[in-house]
Amino acid sequence: MISWIKLDVNILDDAKIKIIRSHPDGSSIVLLWIGLLCLAMKSARPGIIEISNGLPYTVDDLASAFSIEKKTVELGLMLFKKYQMIDIFDGDTIEVINFAKHQSIEELERKRELTRARVSRYREKLKCNALLTQDSRDVTLTDKIRQDKIRKEKTYCQTSDEVRLSELLFNKIKTRNPGFNQPNIQKWAGYVDRLIRIDKKTPVEIEQVIEWCQQDLFWQNNILSTDKLRKQYDALNTKRITGGNRNAGTTTNFRDKRSPGLSPEQEREADAINAEYYRRKALEAANQTTGNA
């Protein structure tokens, strides 16, 4: 329902309105006219003055609704009919003449219908966008899961740097300890892949670090997988560059010659490795003493 009416700003200069205002209680009659226009817009049948469909306003109803004396309402309705502003049919049903035309009802309804259609299209677009966004999120999440799965299940070829370097470390360990269990080379290759791809280490440098750590008496017993190699890589490479090898028979304390640039976590792990190394040495010495006795 439309909640407003159109009024010409020059309504008080209209010839009919001027004549009506010249009558006794003319201002109240003009108020009655504006009131009728409002009721006509509120009506289920625009232009018809009725309380509900088929139930018209009576003179008494209008007098009560607008607080205007009954005789003034009767005079107003007579003047409105005389000047062809209203029509009365079915005995007492009032209709404002050309109401729909003057109020542009058809144009308003057309605009309202266009607005409803536009709003409907906009809501449909929002719904589609929401579905597309959700689909995109689902696809993105699915792709991420798929990529993670592919990455986890990635198989490295035998000639790849990842496999070659993994086998190099294994062979170095196997030479010293023939009983060392065969590792999952593909899993080992995954850690080498991270060294190259994420940590930005070159295969040449990784090979040099493996060669060095497997010659060092301290590190050769602690770097027994590519996972450990990656964790200790920076410490190993720094030591390789600045500290040289701990050759056979050397028992240099790692803590005494700790390489600069180690993270707190690497320092703690180095201390733990160092402690374990000397614990084993002490145990071997004790066993040897017992055996000699």
C-alpha positions in Angstrom: 0.0 0.0 0.0 1.2 3.5 -0.9 1.6 5.6 2.2 1.6 9.1 0.6 -0.4 11.2 -1.9 0.5 13.7 -4.5 -0.7 17.3 -3.8 -0.1 20.3 -6.2 1.8 23.0 -4.4 -0.7 25.5 -6.0 -3.7 23.7 -4.6 -4.9 26.7 -2.7 -4.8 28.7 -5.9 -7.1 26.2 -7.7 -10.4 27.9 -8.8 -12.6 25.2 -7.3 -10.7 25.3 -4.0 -11.0 29.1 -3.9 -14.8 28.9 -4.4 -15.1 26.2 -1.7 -13.0 28.2 0.8 -15.4 31.2 0.3 -18.3 29.1 1.8 -18.9 29.0 5.6 -16.4 26.6 7.2 -14.5 26.6 3.8 -11.2 25.8 5.5 -12.8 22.7 7.2 -14.2 21.6 3.8 -10.7 21.9 2.2 -9.4 19.8 5.1 -12.3 17.3 4.4 -11.1 17.1 0.7 -7.5 16.3 1.7 -8.8 13.8 4.2 -10.9 12.1 1.4 -7.7 11.9 -0.8 -5.9 10.2 2.0 -8.7 7.7 2.6 -8.9 7.0 -1.2 -5.2 6.1 -1.2 -5.6 3.8 1.9 -8.5 2.0 0.3 -8.1 -1.5 -1.0 -9.7 -0.1 -4.2 -7.7 3.2 -4.7 -10.1 6.1 -5.2 -13.1 4.5 -3.4 -13.8 5.9 0.1 -14.6 2.8 2.1 -13.7 1.3 5.4 -13.3 -2.1 3.9 -14.2 -3.7 0.6 -17.9 -3.0 0.1 -18.3 -1.0 3.4 -18.4 2.7 2.5 -17.8 5.7 4.9 -21.0 7.4 5.9 -21.4 11.1 6.6 -21.3 10.4 10.3 -18.1 8.3 9.9 -16.4 11.1 8.0 -17.5 13.7 10.6 -16.0 11.5 13.4 -12.8 10.7 11.4 -11.9 14.3 10.7 -13.5 16.0 13.7 -15.7 18.1 11.4 -19.4 18.9 12.1 -21.8 16.7 10.2 -23.5 19.7 8.5 -20.1 20.9 7.2 -19.3 17.3 5.9 -22.7 17.3 4.1 -22.0 20.7 2.5 -18.5 19.6 1.5 -19.8 16.5 -0.2 -22.4 18.5 -2.1 -19.8 21.0 -3.3 -17.4 18.2 -4.3 -20.1 16.5 -6.3 -21.2 19.8 -7.9 -17.7 20.6 -9.1 -17.2 17.0 -10.3 -14.5 16.2 -7.8 -16.3 13.1 -6.5 -19.0 10.8 -7.6 -21.5 8.9 -5.4 -22.8 5.5 -6.5 -24.7 2.7 -5.0 -26.5 5.2 -2.9 -23.7 6.3 -0.5 -20.3 5.0 -1.9 -18.0 7.9 -2.6 -15.4 7.8 -5.4 -12.8 10.5 -6.1 -13.0 11.2 -9.8 -9.8 10.5 -11.8 -8.0 9.6 -8.6 -5.8 7.0 -10.2 -4.9 9.4 -13.0 -4.0 12.3 -10.8 -2.1 10.1 -8.3 -0.3 8.2 -11.2 -1.4 4.9 -9.6 -0.6 2.8 -12.7 2.8 4.4 -13.0 3.5 3.9 -9.3 2.4 0.2 -9.5 4.6 -0.2 -12.6 7.6 1.3 -10.7 6.8 -0.9 -7.7 6.7 -4.0 -9.9 10.0 -3.0 -11.5 11.5 -2.5 -8.0 10.3 -5.9 -6.8 11.7 -7.5 -9.9 15.1 -5.7 -9.5 15.2 -6.6 -5.8 14.4 -10.2 -6.7 17.1 -10.4 -9.3 19.6 -8.8 -6.8 18.7 -11.3 -4.1 19.1 -14.1 -6.6 22.5 -12.8 -7.6 23.6 -12.6 -4.0 22.4 -16.2 -3.5 24.3 -17.3 -6.6 27.4 -15.4 -5.5 27.2 -17.1 -2.1 26.9 -20.5 -3.7 29.9 -19.7 -6.0 31.9 -18.4 -3.0 31.1 -21.6 -1.1 31.9 -23.7 -4.1 35.2 -21.8 -4.5 36.0 -22.4 -0.9 35.1 -26.1 -1.2 37.2 -26.4 -4.3 40.1 -24.5 -2.7 40.0 -26.7 0.3 39.6 -29.8 -1.8 42.6 -28.7 -3.9 44.7 -28.1 -0.8 43.9 -31.5 0.6 44.6 -33.0 -2.8 47.9 -31.2 -3.1 48.9 -32.1 0.4 48.0 -35.7 -0.3 50.0 -35.6 -3.6 52.9 -34.1 -1.8 52.8 -36.7 0.9 52.5 -39.5 -1.7 55.1 -38.0 -4.1 57.5 -40.5 -5.5 61.0 -39.4 -6.2 62.8 -41.1 -9.1 66.0 -43.0 -8.6 68.1 -40.5 -10.4 66.7 -37.4 -8.5 69.0 -35.4 -6.1 66.6 -36.3 -3.3 67.1 -40.0 -3.7 70.8 -39.8 -4.6 71.6 -37.8 -1.4 69.4 -40.0 0.8 71.2 -43.1 -0.5 74.6 -41.4 0.0 73.8 -40.8 3.7 72.5 -44.4 4.0 75.6 -45.9 2.3 77.9 -43.9 4.6 76.1 -45.1 7.7 76.0 -48.7 6.3 79.7 -48.7 5.7 80.4 -48.1 9.4 77.5 -50.1 10.7 76.5 -53.0 8.4 73.6 -53.9 10.7 71.9 -50.6 10.2 68.3 -51.2 9.1 67.3 -50.3 5.5 65.3 -47.0 5.8 62.4 -45.9 3.6 64.4 -44.0 1.0 61.3 -42.2 -0.3 60.6 -40.9 3.1 64.2 -39.8 3.5 64.0 -38.2 0.1 61.1 -36.1 1.4 63.3 -34.4 4.0 66.0 -33.7 1.4 63.3 -32.3 -0.8 62.3 -29.9 2.0 66.0 -28.9 2.4 66.2 -28.0 -1.3 62.7 -26.6 -1.8 61.9 -24.9 1.4 65.3 -24.3 3.1 66.8 -23.3 -0.3 69.9 -25.5 0.1 71.7 -26.6 -3.0 72.3 -30.4 -3.7 76.1 -29.7 -4.0 76.2 -28.2 -0.5 74.0 -30.9 1.0 76.4 -33.5 -0.4 79.3 -31.7 1.1 77.6 -31.6 4.5 76.8 -35.3 4.4 80.4 -36.2 3.5 81.7 -34.0 6.3 79.3 -35.1 9.1 79.8 -38.8 8.3 83.6 -38.3 8.7 83.2 -36.4 12.0 83.5 -38.8 15.0 80.9 -36.8 16.9 78.3 -36.2 14.3 78.5 -39.5 12.4 76.8 -41.3 15.3 74.1 -38.6 15.6 73.1 -37.9 12.0 71.5 -41.2 11.2 68.6 -39.9 9.0 67.8 -37.1 6.6 65.3 -35.8 9.1 68.1 -35.3 11.7 70.3 -33.9 8.9 67.7 -31.2 8.1 67.2 -30.3 11.8 71.0 -29.9 12.4 71.9 -28.7 8.9 72.8 -25.1 9.8 75.0 -26.2 12.7 76.6 -28.9 10.6 77.3 -26.6 7.7 78.7 -23.9 10.0 81.0 -26.4 11.7 82.1 -27.8 8.4 83.1 -24.4 7.1 84.7 -23.1 10.3 85.7 -26.1 12.4 86.9 -28.8 10.2 86.7 -32.5 11.0 87.0 -34.2 14.4 89.2 -37.0 13.3 89.7 -40.4 14.8 90.8 -40.3 18.4 89.7 -36.7 18.9 87.3 -36.0 21.8 86.8 -32.3 21.4 83.8 -31.1 23.5 81.3 -29.7 21.1 80.1 -27.2 23.7 83.6 -25.8 24.1 83.8 -25.0 20.4 80.2 -24.3 19.7 79.7 -22.6 16.3 78.3 -19.1 16.3 74.8 -18.7 14.9 73.1 -21.7 16.5 69.5 -21.3 17.6 68.6 -22.0 21.3 66.9 -25.2 20.1 70.0 -26.3 18.3 72.1 -25.5 21.3 69.9 -27.6 23.6 70.0 -30.5 21.2 73.7 -30.2 20.8 74.1 -30.3 24.6 71.9 -33.4 24.8 73.9 -35.1 22.0 77.2 -34.1 23.7 76.0 -35.5 27.1 74.9 -38.7 25.5 78.2 -39.1 23.7 80.3 -38.8 26.9 77.8 -41.0 28.8 78.5 -43.7 26.3 82.3 -43.1 26.4 82.2 -43.4 30.2 80.1 -46.6 30.0 82.5 -48.1 27.5 85.5 -47.2 29.7 83.8 -48.7 32.7 83.0 -51.9 30.9 86.6 -52.1 29.6 88.0 -51.7 33.1 85.7 -54.4 34.4 86.8 -56.7 31.6 90.5 -56.1 32.3 89.9 -56.8 36.0 
